[in-house]
C-alpha cells in the first residue's frame, strides 16, 4: 500500500508517458490533416492559373501575410499556454500609427521601431499584471486594452490614414534580404522557431502542464524552453 506522501510518479510508473505519446499522435494527425488541406489548395490554384507558382506571386503572398503571420505566431503561444489575447487588434494599429507619427516628426526608423516595440511590450506587461495579480479574466482584460489601444490609434491619427512624409522611412517593406522582402523574413524565422519549440516533446509537456495547472513548468529541461 502506497503512502499518502509518496510522489505520484512512483505510484503510477510510466503514467506520464502515455498522455505525452497520445498527445504527440493527436498533434501528428492534426498536422497531417492541415498539411493535406494546404497541399490540395496549392494543387487547385496551380492548375487554375499558370501565375500561381511564380516567384512574384510567392513574394506578394508572403508580403501580404507577414504582419498577420507574426501576430498569429504570438497568439499561438498564448493559446498553447491556455490563454488568449484580444488586445493585438488595438496594439497593432496603435504601433503603426505611432511609427508613422514618429518618423514624420524626424525620428529615424530604427529608434521609432524600438519605441513602438517598447509600447507593444508595455501593453503586454499591463495585460499580464492585470491577469496574474488582479486575477481578472483574460477575455475582459484584453478586450479592454483592445478598446483602449484602438481608441488611442484613432485619436492619434484623427481617423485618417497617415502617409510617410519621407518615403525612405518605409524601407522595411521594400528592401530585399536573401531574395525575399525584409518584412517577410521575420515571419519565416519566427514560424520556424515556433515550429521547432512546439515539436519538441519537452515543450509539449511544458505547454500541457502550464495549461492544466496555470503554473510555469519547473523541469530543468523545460526551463530552457520557457
Backbone as CSV, one residue per row, in Angstrom:
resi,resn,N_x,N_y,N_z,CA_x,CA_y,CA_z,C_x,C_y,C_z
1,UNK,0.851,-1.200,0.000,0.000,0.000,0.000,0.881,1.242,0.000
2,UNK,0.577,2.170,-0.888,1.393,3.369,-1.038,1.105,4.371,0.064
3,UNK,2.160,5.050,0.514,1.972,6.102,1.497,1.349,7.319,0.845
4,UNK,0.647,8.116,1.648,-0.052,9.287,1.106,0.901,10.330,0.596
5,UNK,2.107,10.410,1.196,3.047,11.450,0.795,4.001,10.995,-0.291
6,UNK,3.780,9.797,-0.820,4.674,9.298,-1.866,4.359,9.981,-3.187
7,UNK,5.370,10.393,-3.969,5.131,11.080,-5.250,4.277,10.242,-6.183
8,UNK,3.435,10.910,-6.911,2.547,10.219,-7.847,3.312,9.500,-8.943
9,UNK,4.493,10.038,-9.307,5.277,9.379,-10.346,5.693,7.984,-9.933
10,UNK,5.800,7.733,-8.560,6.139,6.411,-8.091,4.905,5.521,-8.004
11,UNK,3.743,6.133,-7.812,2.513,5.360,-7.731,2.154,4.761,-9.082
12,UNK,2.360,5.539,-10.146,1.993,5.067,-11.477,3.202,5.215,-12.389
13,UNK,4.122,4.248,-12.368,5.313,4.358,-13.218,4.937,4.397,-14.690
14,UNK,5.549,5.349,-15.363,5.276,5.499,-16.786,3.948,6.108,-17.090
15,UNK,3.268,6.641,-16.050,1.942,7.206,-16.284,1.967,8.447,-17.126
16,UNK,3.067,9.219,-17.046,3.154,10.454,-17.825,3.500,10.195,-19.278
17,UNK,4.043,8.977,-19.554,4.477,8.709,-20.926,3.287,8.513,-21.850
18,UNK,2.227,7.846,-21.332,1.072,7.561,-22.184,0.360,8.833,-22.642
19,UNK,0.058,9.807,-21.736,-0.577,11.043,-22.218,0.289,11.795,-23.211
20,UNK,1.613,11.802,-22.957,2.506,12.505,-23.877,2.503,11.847,-25.243
21,UNK,2.552,10.507,-25.266,2.538,9.784,-26.539,1.216,10.012,-27.268
22,UNK,0.111,9.957,-26.505,-1.185,10.193,-27.122,-1.312,11.598,-27.674
23,UNK,-0.731,12.562,-26.950,-0.799,13.950,-27.421,0.001,14.122,-28.702
24,UNK,1.185,13.481,-28.762,2.009,13.586,-29.964,1.295,12.963,-31.163
25,UNK,0.603,11.842,-30.933,-0.149,11.207,-32.031,-1.277,12.126,-32.498
26,UNK,-1.969,12.751,-31.530,-3.058,13.655,-31.888,-2.548,14.844,-32.683
27,UNK,-1.434,15.424,-32.228,-0.850,16.556,-32.945,-0.406,16.140,-34.336
28,UNK,0.137,14.918,-34.440,0.565,14.429,-35.750,-0.591,14.312,-36.727
29,UNK,-1.736,13.779,-36.258,-2.915,13.677,-37.119,-3.438,15.060,-37.506
30,UNK,-3.414,15.997,-36.567,-3.864,17.355,-36.877,-2.966,18.002,-37.929
31,UNK,-1.644,17.846,-37.758,-0.716,18.410,-38.733,-0.890,17.756,-40.102
32,UNK,-1.152,16.439,-40.107,-1.365,15.749,-41.380,-2.613,16.262,-42.072
33,UNK,-3.682,16.487,-41.295,-4.912,16.993,-41.895,-4.750,18.391,-42.452
34,UNK,-4.112,19.267,-41.673,-3.901,20.639,-42.139,-2.959,20.665,-43.331
35,UNK,-1.886,19.854,-43.257,-0.942,19.814,-44.374,-1.581,19.317,-45.649
36,UNK,-2.425,18.287,-45.530,-3.134,17.783,-46.706,-4.061,18.839,-47.296
37,UNK,-4.734,19.578,-46.419,-5.638,20.640,-46.883,-4.861,21.712,-47.642
38,UNK,-3.697,22.116,-47.114,-2.878,23.117,-47.795,-2.380,22.620,-49.141
39,UNK,-1.978,21.355,-49.192,-1.499,20.793,-50.453,-2.608,20.761,-51.497
40,UNK,-3.823,20.468,-51.066,-4.948,20.479,-52.007,-5.204,21.890,-52.534
41,UNK,-5.094,22.890,-51.657,-5.276,24.276,-52.104,-4.193,24.666,-53.097
42,UNK,-2.938,24.306,-52.790,-1.831,24.623,-53.701,-2.040,23.942,-55.055
43,UNK,-2.458,22.688,-55.021,-2.675,21.974,-56.276,-3.803,22.607,-57.087
44,UNK,-4.867,23.021,-56.427,-6.002,23.621,-57.127,-5.589,24.904,-57.838
45,UNK,-4.925,25.818,-57.088,-4.544,27.095,-57.696,-3.420,26.928,-58.714
46,UNK,-2.580,25.918,-58.533,-1.522,25.676,-59.519,-2.111,25.282,-60.869
47,UNK,-3.212,24.525,-60.855,-3.866,24.148,-62.103,-4.831,25.229,-62.591
48,UNK,-5.315,26.065,-61.663,-6.292,27.093,-62.046,-5.648,28.239,-62.797
49,UNK,-4.408,28.573,-62.458,-3.739,29.704,-63.114,-2.256,29.408,-63.252
50,UNK,-1.665,29.764,-64.376,-0.227,29.497,-64.555,0.662,30.474,-63.775
51,UNK,0.070,31.492,-63.188,0.872,32.501,-62.488,0.990,32.238,-60.986
52,UNK,0.336,31.168,-60.507,0.335,30.944,-59.058,1.705,30.514,-58.557
53,UNK,2.330,29.558,-59.222,3.636,29.047,-58.789,4.765,29.850,-59.414
54,UNK,4.730,31.161,-59.224,5.783,32.040,-59.729,6.419,32.789,-58.568
55,UNK,7.632,33.250,-58.792,8.359,33.968,-57.729,7.631,35.236,-57.319
56,UNK,7.124,35.983,-58.277,6.469,37.248,-57.958,5.204,37.029,-57.127
57,UNK,4.451,35.977,-57.442,3.242,35.704,-56.667,3.583,35.237,-55.258
58,UNK,4.602,34.380,-55.136,5.022,33.932,-53.804,5.496,35.104,-52.958
59,UNK,6.237,36.021,-53.571,6.703,37.198,-52.854,5.529,38.080,-52.429
60,UNK,4.547,38.207,-53.293,3.368,39.006,-52.982,2.570,38.400,-51.824
61,UNK,2.410,37.069,-51.842,1.670,36.393,-50.775,2.398,36.542,-49.438
62,UNK,3.715,36.315,-49.432,4.492,36.434,-48.196,4.440,37.847,-47.627
63,UNK,4.518,38.833,-48.508,4.480,40.217,-48.044,3.134,40.559,-47.426
64,UNK,2.052,40.060,-48.034,0.715,40.394,-47.542,0.382,39.707,-46.219
65,UNK,0.912,38.504,-46.015,0.556,37.760,-44.800,1.587,37.932,-43.687
66,UNK,2.657,38.692,-43.926,3.731,38.784,-42.936,3.250,39.383,-41.624
67,UNK,2.536,40.509,-41.695,2.090,41.176,-40.467,1.125,40.283,-39.693
68,UNK,0.114,39.753,-40.391,-0.846,38.874,-39.726,-0.165,37.597,-39.243
69,UNK,0.805,37.108,-40.002,1.512,35.895,-39.604,2.301,36.079,-38.322
70,UNK,2.999,37.205,-38.197,3.769,37.460,-36.975,2.840,37.585,-35.779
71,UNK,1.713,38.274,-35.953,0.739,38.398,-34.865,0.166,37.029,-34.508
72,UNK,-0.109,36.207,-35.517,-0.677,34.877,-35.266,0.296,33.987,-34.508
73,UNK,1.594,34.142,-34.739,2.579,33.343,-34.020,2.563,33.684,-32.533
74,UNK,2.480,34.973,-32.223,2.368,35.363,-30.821,1.084,34.850,-30.194
75,UNK,-0.001,34.904,-30.946,-1.271,34.388,-30.448,-1.199,32.881,-30.222
76,UNK,-0.455,32.190,-31.070,-0.327,30.737,-30.918,0.319,30.387,-29.591
77,UNK,1.341,31.144,-29.205,1.993,30.884,-27.919,1.024,31.097,-26.761
78,UNK,0.208,32.144,-26.857,-0.764,32.410,-25.794,-1.811,31.302,-25.725
79,UNK,-2.283,30.835,-26.875,-3.313,29.795,-26.898,-2.745,28.464,-26.429
80,UNK,-1.506,28.139,-26.836,-0.883,26.885,-26.417,-0.746,26.836,-24.897
81,UNK,-0.448,27.966,-24.283,-0.267,28.011,-22.827,-1.589,28.098,-22.075
82,UNK,-2.707,28.052,-22.785,-4.009,28.018,-22.138,-4.699,29.364,-22.005
83,UNK,-4.217,30.385,-22.677,-4.843,31.705,-22.601,-5.140,32.250,-23.986
84,UNK,-5.416,33.537,-24.073,-5.636,34.198,-25.353,-5.473,35.694,-25.140
85,UNK,-5.345,36.403,-26.242,-5.087,37.838,-26.174,-5.838,38.526,-27.306
86,UNK,-6.819,39.348,-26.942,-7.583,40.101,-27.929,-7.012,41.484,-28.181
87,UNK,-6.052,41.904,-27.350,-5.573,43.284,-27.429,-4.727,43.556,-28.659
88,UNK,-4.309,42.501,-29.382,-3.469,42.726,-30.555,-4.200,43.542,-31.619
89,UNK,-5.519,43.424,-31.651,-6.282,44.183,-32.643,-6.241,45.680,-32.371
90,UNK,-5.879,46.087,-31.174,-5.702,47.501,-30.879,-4.251,47.898,-30.821
91,UNK,-3.381,46.966,-30.394,-1.953,47.269,-30.283,-1.299,47.424,-31.648
92,UNK,-1.703,46.581,-32.602,-1.111,46.642,-33.945,-1.366,47.981,-34.632
93,UNK,-2.605,48.463,-34.736,-2.804,49.784,-35.364,-2.176,50.917,-34.558
94,UNK,-2.148,50.779,-33.228,-1.504,51.823,-32.420,-0.022,51.913,-32.751
95,UNK,0.637,50.763,-32.887,2.049,50.770,-33.248,2.295,51.342,-34.636
96,UNK,1.434,51.000,-35.586,1.600,51.510,-36.948,1.425,53.028,-36.999
97,UNK,0.414,53.517,-36.299,0.171,54.968,-36.297,1.313,55.709,-35.622
98,UNK,1.776,55.197,-34.489,2.856,55.867,-33.773,4.162,55.844,-34.564
99,UNK,4.408,54.739,-35.291,5.615,54.691,-36.115,5.587,55.762,-37.190
100,UNK,4.440,55.914,-37.840,4.322,56.950,-38.871,4.482,58.343,-38.273
101,UNK,3.872,58.572,-37.114,3.978,59.886,-36.482,5.406,60.187,-36.054
102,UNK,6.099,59.198,-35.507,7.472,59.416,-35.043,8.428,59.681,-36.210
103,UNK,8.283,58.927,-37.287,9.164,59.150,-38.432,8.841,60.481,-39.124
104,UNK,7.576,60.847,-39.161,7.214,62.135,-39.750,7.712,63.298,-38.895
105,UNK,7.899,63.037,-37.592,8.426,64.081,-36.708,9.936,64.219,-36.805
106,UNK,10.578,63.382,-37.604,12.016,63.496,-37.809,12.836,62.401,-37.163
107,UNK,12.203,61.481,-36.454,12.935,60.386,-35.816,13.293,59.347,-36.872
108,UNK,14.511,58.821,-36.793,14.934,57.814,-37.764,14.172,56.516,-37.541
109,UNK,14.094,55.649,-38.562,13.259,54.446,-38.454,13.647,53.509,-37.318
110,UNK,14.944,53.298,-37.075,15.348,52.335,-36.044,14.893,52.753,-34.650
111,UNK,15.159,53.988,-34.197,14.614,54.389,-32.886,13.090,54.359,-32.841
112,UNK,12.450,54.680,-33.965,10.987,54.630,-33.999,10.493,53.197,-33.826
113,UNK,11.170,52.245,-34.470,10.776,50.849,-34.311,10.980,50.378,-32.876
114,UNK,12.096,50.772,-32.262,12.343,50.383,-30.873,11.283,50.974,-29.944
115,UNK,10.881,52.204,-30.218,9.842,52.833,-29.396,8.514,52.106,-29.542
116,UNK,8.185,51.722,-30.760,6.920,51.015,-30.997,6.940,49.630,-30.346
117,UNK,8.094,48.939,-30.434,8.216,47.633,-29.781,8.067,47.781,-28.268
118,UNK,8.660,48.834,-27.706,8.539,49.074,-26.264,7.080,49.321,-25.872
119,UNK,6.352,50.043,-26.705,4.934,50.295,-26.418,4.136,48.991,-26.455
120,UNK,4.401,48.158,-27.460,3.728,46.870,-27.529,4.055,45.987,-26.331
121,UNK,5.348,45.984,-25.922,5.728,45.211,-24.742,5.056,45.759,-23.492
122,UNK,4.891,47.081,-23.437,4.211,47.689,-22.296,2.759,47.258,-22.200
123,UNK,2.099,47.167,-23.358,0.706,46.693,-23.360,0.639,45.251,-22.869
124,UNK,1.577,44.433,-23.335,1.611,43.049,-22.878,1.887,42.937,-21.390
125,UNK,2.773,43.791,-20.881,3.073,43.788,-19.451,1.844,44.171,-18.633
126,UNK,1.120,45.165,-19.107,-0.107,45.579,-18.410,-1.120,44.437,-18.398
127,UNK,-1.290,43.781,-19.542,-2.204,42.648,-19.599,-1.799,41.551,-18.615
128,UNK,-0.499,41.234,-18.610,-0.020,40.178,-17.731,-0.205,40.499,-16.262
129,UNK,0.069,41.738,-15.882,-0.079,42.129,-14.479,-1.540,42.095,-14.044
130,UNK,-2.420,42.554,-14.924,-3.842,42.561,-14.571,-4.370,41.137,-14.417
131,UNK,-3.945,40.248,-15.327,-4.445,38.868,-15.283,-3.866,38.109,-14.095
132,UNK,-2.553,38.256,-13.852,-1.908,37.451,-12.821,-2.033,38.046,-11.425
133,UNK,-1.993,39.356,-11.308,-2.025,39.980,-9.989,-3.442,40.322,-9.538
134,UNK,-4.231,40.891,-10.432,-5.593,41.261,-10.073,-6.596,40.142,-10.320
135,UNK,-6.135,39.060,-10.968,-6.971,37.878,-11.202,-8.225,38.198,-12.018
136,UNK,-8.078,39.097,-12.989,-9.189,39.418,-13.885,-9.104,38.524,-15.116
137,UNK,-10.236,38.060,-15.583,-10.288,37.150,-16.721,-9.568,37.738,-17.934
138,UNK,-8.730,36.926,-18.643,-8.014,37.439,-19.819,-8.931,38.011,-20.890
139,UNK,-10.135,37.435,-21.041,-11.068,37.954,-22.035,-11.443,39.400,-21.716
140,UNK,-11.775,39.683,-20.465,-12.167,41.033,-20.076,-10.972,41.970,-20.156
141,UNK,-9.817,41.491,-19.683,-8.616,42.333,-19.665,-8.194,42.743,-21.063
142,UNK,-8.024,41.752,-21.940,-7.518,42.064,-23.278,-8.568,42.765,-24.139
143,UNK,-9.840,42.518,-23.854,-10.884,43.254,-24.569,-10.836,44.735,-24.196
144,UNK,-10.557,45.010,-22.927,-10.424,46.401,-22.505,-9.213,47.086,-23.119
145,UNK,-8.052,46.413,-23.102,-6.856,47.013,-23.699,-6.982,47.121,-25.213
146,UNK,-7.757,46.225,-25.830,-8.048,46.358,-27.262,-8.770,47.676,-27.528
147,UNK,-9.809,47.937,-26.744,-10.580,49.171,-26.937,-9.724,50.400,-26.688
148,UNK,-8.877,50.345,-25.657,-8.022,51.491,-25.352,-7.000,51.711,-26.465
149,UNK,-6.350,50.643,-26.910,-5.350,50.777,-27.973,-5.945,51.275,-29.271
150,UNK,-7.084,50.703,-29.662,-7.735,51.153,-30.893,-8.192,52.599,-30.773
151,UNK,-8.686,52.977,-29.605,-9.106,54.365,-29.411,-7.948,55.335,-29.470
152,UNK,-6.804,54.958,-28.871,-5.618,55.817,-28.941,-5.117,55.956,-30.378
153,UNK,-5.151,54.852,-31.122,-4.714,54.913,-32.519,-5.629,55.822,-33.333
154,UNK,-6.930,55.703,-33.102,-7.892,56.547,-33.833,-7.702,58.014,-33.452
155,UNK,-7.468,58.283,-32.173,-7.284,59.660,-31.730,-5.992,60.255,-32.279
156,UNK,-4.913,59.458,-32.236,-3.615,59.965,-32.712,-3.631,60.246,-34.202
157,UNK,-4.388,59.456,-34.959,-4.429,59.638,-36.410,-5.578,60.522,-36.867
158,UNK,-6.421,60.956,-35.918,-7.615,61.749,-36.244,-8.540,61.008,-37.207
159,UNK,-8.452,59.701,-37.220,-9.331,58.898,-38.046,-8.982,58.873,-39.520
160,UNK,-7.782,59.315,-39.882,-7.383,59.329,-41.296,-6.069,58.573,-41.448
161,UNK,-5.787,58.158,-42.675,-4.531,57.485,-42.968,-3.378,58.485,-42.913
162,UNK,-2.285,58.093,-42.259,-1.118,58.972,-42.128,-0.036,58.500,-43.092
163,UNK,0.217,59.250,-44.158,1.277,58.849,-45.091,2.648,59.239,-44.539
164,UNK,3.686,58.582,-45.045,5.046,58.943,-44.661,5.424,60.270,-45.306
165,UNK,5.935,61.207,-44.503,6.463,62.448,-45.070,7.734,62.169,-45.851
166,UNK,8.492,61.184,-45.391,9.696,60.739,-46.076,9.507,59.281,-46.457
167,UNK,9.417,59.010,-47.752,9.135,57.647,-48.201,10.247,56.671,-47.834
168,UNK,11.454,57.165,-47.547,12.545,56.280,-47.157,12.281,55.621,-45.808
169,UNK,11.345,56.173,-45.025,11.020,55.560,-43.730,10.328,54.229,-43.905
170,UNK,9.786,53.956,-45.077,9.129,52.682,-45.335,10.029,51.670,-45.995
171,UNK,11.333,51.761,-45.748,12.289,50.872,-46.411,12.118,49.412,-46.002
172,UNK,11.502,49.135,-44.842,11.411,47.763,-44.365,10.611,46.879,-45.313
173,UNK,9.605,47.427,-45.959,8.759,46.629,-46.840,9.304,46.531,-48.259
174,UNK,10.314,47.329,-48.583,10.769,47.384,-49.966,12.183,46.863,-50.173
175,UNK,12.959,46.732,-49.097,14.344,46.309,-49.265,14.429,44.786,-49.245
176,UNK,15.032,44.171,-50.279,15.131,42.712,-50.294,16.230,42.212,-49.370
177,UNK,16.037,41.024,-48.811,17.056,40.387,-47.991,16.978,38.893,-48.250
178,UNK,18.061,38.337,-48.780,18.105,36.906,-49.125,16.978,36.544,-50.094
179,UNK,16.849,37.344,-51.149,15.851,37.121,-52.206,14.433,37.163,-51.669
180,UNK,14.208,37.876,-50.597,12.871,37.975,-50.027,12.756,39.336,-49.361
181,UNK,11.583,39.904,-49.382,11.404,41.199,-48.760,11.689,41.108,-47.269
182,UNK,12.284,42.165,-46.730,12.709,42.147,-45.339,11.553,41.852,-44.405
183,UNK,10.370,42.378,-44.703,9.242,42.192,-43.800,8.787,40.737,-43.762
184,UNK,9.114,39.953,-44.795,8.720,38.550,-44.812,9.680,37.679,-44.020
185,UNK,10.927,38.114,-43.868,11.936,37.293,-43.210,11.640,37.044,-41.740
186,UNK,11.262,38.076,-40.942,10.942,37.780,-39.539,9.803,36.790,-39.393
187,UNK,8.821,36.841,-40.273,7.705,35.903,-40.196,8.184,34.479,-40.434
188,UNK,9.033,34.265,-41.424,9.536,32.925,-41.722,10.418,32.407,-40.588
189,UNK,11.297,33.272,-40.060,12.183,32.857,-38.969,11.387,32.545,-37.712
190,UNK,10.401,33.375,-37.413,9.587,33.149,-36.219,8.784,31.860,-36.351
191,UNK,8.240,31.610,-37.537,7.467,30.382,-37.748,8.350,29.152,-37.581
192,UNK,9.582,29.204,-38.082,10.489,28.067,-37.947,10.836,27.814,-36.484
193,UNK,11.125,28.897,-35.734,11.471,28.748,-34.323,10.301,28.199,-33.523
194,UNK,9.103,28.730,-33.774,7.921,28.258,-33.042,7.619,26.807,-33.371
195,UNK,7.779,26.412,-34.630,7.525,25.022,-35.019,8.499,24.082,-34.320
196,UNK,9.769,24.500,-34.204,10.760,23.660,-33.529,10.426,23.502,-32.055
197,UNK,10.043,24.596,-31.405,9.722,24.529,-29.977,8.495,23.671,-29.724
198,UNK,7.458,23.834,-30.554,6.226,23.079,-30.333,6.397,21.606,-30.698
199,UNK,7.341,21.311,-31.606,7.568,19.917,-31.983,8.388,19.175,-30.944
200,UNK,9.071,19.896,-30.048,9.873,19.253,-29.018,8.974,18.557,-28.012
201,UNK,9.221,17.282,-27.682,8.384,16.590,-26.689,8.370,17.296,-25.352
202,UNK,9.532,17.843,-24.936,9.587,18.542,-23.657,8.721,19.781,-23.691
203,UNK,8.750,20.494,-24.833,7.930,21.697,-24.947,6.455,21.347,-24.887
204,UNK,6.054,20.227,-25.517,4.659,19.817,-25.451,4.236,19.504,-24.029
205,UNK,5.129,18.855,-23.267,4.809,18.554,-21.876,4.677,19.830,-21.065
206,UNK,5.567,20.796,-21.324,5.508,22.066,-20.599,4.199,22.787,-20.896
207,UNK,3.819,22.830,-22.181,2.590,23.520,-22.556,1.387,22.860,-21.921
208,UNK,1.378,21.523,-21.917,0.258,20.808,-21.327,0.163,21.083,-19.834
209,UNK,1.314,21.072,-19.153,1.305,21.307,-17.727,0.890,22.728,-17.400
210,UNK,1.359,23.678,-18.218,1.002,25.071,-17.960,-0.483,25.299,-18.163
211,UNK,-1.054,24.707,-19.212,-2.475,24.905,-19.478,-3.347,24.214,-18.437
212,UNK,-2.871,23.084,-17.924,-3.687,22.322,-16.989,-3.651,22.901,-15.579
213,UNK,-2.473,23.405,-15.176,-2.316,23.842,-13.792,-2.251,25.345,-13.638
214,UNK,-1.986,26.057,-14.742,-1.850,27.505,-14.644,-0.535,27.924,-14.032
215,UNK,0.415,26.971,-13.886,1.712,27.287,-13.297,2.792,27.087,-14.334
216,UNK,3.893,27.764,-14.128,5.019,27.653,-15.038,5.753,26.346,-14.784
217,UNK,6.209,25.694,-15.857,6.904,24.426,-15.713,8.219,24.626,-14.987
218,UNK,8.618,23.630,-14.160,9.811,23.766,-13.341,10.891,22.777,-13.715
219,UNK,10.634,21.909,-14.686,11.660,20.959,-15.093,12.866,21.689,-15.667
220,UNK,14.123,21.281,-15.308,15.301,21.986,-15.827,15.333,22.029,-17.343
221,UNK,14.963,20.916,-17.994,14.972,20.918,-19.458,13.916,21.840,-20.013
222,UNK,12.752,21.893,-19.354,11.676,22.742,-19.826,11.985,24.208,-19.572
223,UNK,12.715,24.515,-18.519,13.053,25.920,-18.242,13.891,26.505,-19.361
224,UNK,14.684,25.651,-20.059,15.492,26.148,-21.155,14.647,26.629,-22.312
225,UNK,13.405,26.083,-22.429,12.495,26.494,-23.499,11.650,27.668,-23.054
226,UNK,11.113,27.593,-21.801,10.219,28.628,-21.329,10.992,29.820,-20.833
